[in-house]
Structure formats: C-alpha cells, structure tokens
C-alpha cells in the first residue's frame, strides 16, 4: 500500500505505509488509475490525507517557503500558496498580484498608490533585475485579467505566478539575509 505524495499539512514529500486503501479491482483484476486511492497517514506529522483520482485533501501548498520576509509579506505569499492547495487558482493569482504591492511598500514605496506605481517602484529601485522585468509584468497582467475580466485561471497559470513570486522574495529577502550571515571563514583579515 506504499504511496508517495506531498503532505498538505507538513509539506514534506513522504511515502506512506499506513492508511486505508480504497482500491477495488475490476473483473479482470486490473487496478488501473485507481491503485493510489485511499486515506494515507503521513509518517512525519501523522495526519491523514485523502487521495481520490486526481484530488488530494488537504492539497499541498505549491512553491517553497521563503525565509527572512516580513510577516505581512509572508502572510500574503502563504495565502496565495494555500489558495492553490484548494484549487482556488484565480484567487491565488490575485494574491500574487497583491503581493507585489506589499513587497513594494515593505521596501519603502508610499502607501495608497496605484498598482502601476508599485510595479514601477520595484523596477526603478532594482528589486527586479533587468532580465526579470517580463515576469513581474506577467504577474501584473495575469492579476489584471483576473481582476477586471470574467476568467477562471488554470492550475498552470497559478503555478507560474507563485514561482515568479517565490523568485522575487528569495532574491530580495532570503539571499541577501544569507549573505549577511557571512561565516568567519569568509571574512577578510588585515594582513
């Protein structure tokens, strides 16, 4: 009954050996695509996950956590990831758009500006590299379409936007913090 999945509670990639299978063989004894259906117990956190066809409950948060971000930025980013976990892809994209505003304000942009000002602030102040301007525009465009048009976004759209946001956060929060934690072995001495 071993089954590998990403736990929606602890976020670990696990192989569960415990749980209850919902497998039912057809008359020919073939399990088909239903071999993984069941309730599986995470070996790390011990919580159950329900798998049925292409549905997992609870779903897993897409993307990775990012260290050293402010609480408000982290909350919006994690809300986008959690929205993804329940297949709320349009909501996830809208939160990615909102995240750009929070990041800009976190880095010193004035509050109560329009969205275009926040995107320009990130670009003008080099929080977005020259080669990354297109993906910031992509977050803006997808978010604008989701906000102002009657559309339902796809899983693939949401994955891309979360990945872009993750990259923005890592480049501006996590990696600079790692550099500031320089080890003694890399510090120059006066000799």
PEWOKA-V754656 format. One record per residue. N is the residue number from 1. RES is the residue in three letters. D_LAST is the distance of its C-alpha to the last C-alpha in whole Angstrom. Layout:
BEGIN
n-><N;N>
res-><RES;RES>
d_last-><D_LAST;D_LAST>
END
This chain:
BEGIN
n-><1;2;3;4;5;6;7;8;9;10;11;12;13;14;15;16;17;18;19;20;21;22;23;24;25;26;27;28;29;30;31;32;33;34;35;36;37;38;39;40;41;42;43;44;45;46;47;48;49;50;51;52;53;54;55;56;57;58;59;60;61;62;63;64;65;66;67;68;69;70;71;72;73;74;75;76;77;78;79;80;81;82;83;84;85;86;87;88;89;90;91;92;93;94;95;96;97;98;99;100;101;102;103;104;105;106;107;108;109;110;111;112;113;114;115;116;117;118;119;120;121;122;123;124;125;126;127;128;129;130;131;132;133;134;135;136;137;138;139;140;141;142;143;144;145;146;147;148;149;150;151;152;153;154;155;156;157;158;159;160;161;162;163;164;165;166;167;168;169;170;171;172;173;174;175;176;177;178;179;180;181;182;183;184;185;186;187;188;189;190;191>
res-><UNK;UNK;UNK;UNK;UNK;UNK;UNK;UNK;UNK;UNK;UNK;UNK;UNK;UNK;UNK;UNK;UNK;UNK;UNK;UNK;UNK;UNK;UNK;UNK;UNK;UNK;UNK;UNK;UNK;UNK;UNK;UNK;UNK;UNK;UNK;UNK;UNK;UNK;UNK;UNK;UNK;UNK;UNK;UNK;UNK;UNK;UNK;UNK;UNK;UNK;UNK;UNK;UNK;UNK;UNK;UNK;UNK;UNK;UNK;UNK;UNK;UNK;UNK;UNK;UNK;UNK;UNK;UNK;UNK;UNK;UNK;UNK;UNK;UNK;UNK;UNK;UNK;UNK;UNK;UNK;UNK;UNK;UNK;UNK;UNK;UNK;UNK;UNK;UNK;UNK;UNK;UNK;UNK;UNK;UNK;UNK;UNK;UNK;UNK;UNK;UNK;UNK;UNK;UNK;UNK;UNK;UNK;UNK;UNK;UNK;UNK;UNK;UNK;UNK;UNK;UNK;UNK;UNK;UNK;UNK;UNK;UNK;UNK;UNK;UNK;UNK;UNK;UNK;UNK;UNK;UNK;UNK;UNK;UNK;UNK;UNK;UNK;UNK;UNK;UNK;UNK;UNK;UNK;UNK;UNK;UNK;UNK;UNK;UNK;UNK;UNK;UNK;UNK;UNK;UNK;UNK;UNK;UNK;UNK;UNK;UNK;UNK;UNK;UNK;UNK;UNK;UNK;UNK;UNK;UNK;UNK;UNK;UNK;UNK;UNK;UNK;UNK;UNK;UNK;UNK;UNK;UNK;UNK;UNK;UNK;UNK;UNK;UNK;UNK;UNK;UNK>
d_last-><63;59;58;55;54;51;52;53;52;49;48;47;48;51;54;56;59;61;63;66;67;70;70;74;75;78;81;79;76;74;71;70;67;68;66;63;66;65;64;60;58;55;53;50;52;55;57;59;59;62;63;66;66;63;62;60;60;58;56;52;50;49;45;42;41;38;35;34;37;39;42;45;43;43;47;48;46;47;51;51;50;52;55;54;55;58;59;59;57;58;57;54;53;54;52;49;50;50;47;45;47;45;42;42;43;40;38;40;43;46;48;52;51;53;51;51;48;46;46;45;43;41;41;40;37;36;36;38;36;38;40;41;43;46;45;45;48;50;49;51;54;55;54;57;59;59;60;62;64;66;64;63;60;59;57;55;54;53;51;49;49;47;45;44;43;41;39;39;38;35;33;34;33;32;29;28;28;26;23;23;23;19;19;16;15;14;12;9;6;4;0>
END
